[in-house]
Amino acid sequence: MENREHFGTLTERMHSFREELLNTEASIDATRAVLATQAYQEHADKPLLVKRAFMLKNILENMPILIEPQTLLAGNQAKKNRAAPVFPEYAMDWVIKELDEFELRDGDVFQIDEETKEELKSIAPYWYHNTTLDKGLAMIPPESRIFYDLGIIKAEGNITSGDAHIAVDYGKIMRKGLRYYEQRTCQEKRNLYMSDPDSISKYHLYEAIRFVIAAVQAFARRYAERALAQAEAAQGKRKQELQKMAQILDRVPYEPAENFLEAIQSIWLVHLVLQIESNGHSLSYGRMDQYLYPYLQQDLDQHVLNEGQAVELLTNLWLKTYTINKVRSWSHTQFSAGSPLYQNVTVGGQREDGRDAVNPLSYLILKSVAQTRLPQPNLTVRYHRNISAAFMEEAIEVVKLGTGMPAFNSDEVIIPSFIEKGVKATDAYNYAAIGCVETAVP
């Protein structure tokens, strides 16, 4: 109990939100699968990049959205919290095979109703011999395939997962907004010489980027409209919070974030869309204490918020992060029990000049993770010979909570290793943990 008192406790509403999430049974949601199939069928003749963009657009425009009564941040992965979407484009055979087994598993149990089963069965024929898993297995020579079929080697987790194992450069997205990428894309598209065959693939890439940015902007505005609608029925402080949420979602992530709350909302919505689009895991927040600190410092200096309010926003982000869920086949689940998503946050480390990078937000992130005590996000501390002793002691206090976090990465080992492999020093000094133990640059 000493450690918990050391870090304080969740605010009343975040405690309520946490208890609600912990008491929510994991379930299967077919919404994304149905919408993805619709887009693939409608745009079957289009290049894959463009088809994927239309798929994401269809999902973000039509999936159910919700704003929980406790939250200050908007954005949900599925129609219910802790519900796992199905990604039929990666694999569908095991989904159909295990429909009646999800609720009977020894671990990672998922509730599934008959309506959801029927929805998944209805789209399954389209994906026969048409998934990433099907195509991946077809590429394995028969002499090698026997080892896969016997279970001696397994690649299912890789073949059926989408893009991830990356630390997204959220700092740049917050500073510039998606509008910057839209303008840059339009300029690059104007500069294409269409007589050059290489320009064709670039043309489709730029088209896909524009579609996706517009879809994300529309997704944010759906939440802005929902927040305003809920504000009409709310009173007092909650009414003001929802009105403010609507104003923020009319801006970010399309426009640059201007304060701490806008920055966190921007991060969350982009992070969420990446999870909705793909079935990847180990999609990580990177060095959050570095790129987010200027927003905190500004708001503290201008008395826009205090440290307690900042910690509440961080705990809100971790609780939203915990809502993301993933269903794996039973054969894969046995090696990835606990539905891990490996969404990693890195704090501490050095600046490029070798000085200690620990700042006040580094401490607040430790405190917020300690208060939520959840398996997500993963937390990593970068340490070096000149790191603040007080910060390391605080990190040890988090370890004493028994959650298995944080992990510790040595700058003296990792930074030279990156540079030796040809990574620029600027990037090497800005590395972050992704997933469980892997490291990468944004």
Buried (B, 14 or more C-beta within 10 A) or exposed (E): EEBEEBBEEBBEBBBBBBEBBEEBEBBBBBBBBBBBBBBBEEBEEBBEBBBBBBBBBBBBEBBEBBBBEBBBBBBBBBBBBBBBBBBBBBBBBBBBEBBEEBBEBEEBBBBBEEEBBEBBEEBBEBBEEEBBBBEBBEEBEEEEEEEBEEEEEEEBBEBBBBEBBBBBBBBEBBBBBBBBBBEEBEEBBEEBEEEEEEBEEBBBBBBBBBBBBBBBBEBBBBBBBBBBEBBEEBEEEBBEBBBBBBEBBBBBBBBBBBBBBBBBBBBBBBBBBBBBBBBBBBBBBBBBBBBBBBBBBEBBEEEBBEBEBBBBBBBBBBBBBBBBBBBBBBEBBEEBEEBBBBBBBBBBBBEEEEEBBBBBBBBBBBBBBBBBBBBBBBBBBBBBEEBBEEBBEBBEBBBEBEBEBBBBBEBEEBBEEBBEEEBEEEBBBBBBBBBEEBBBBB
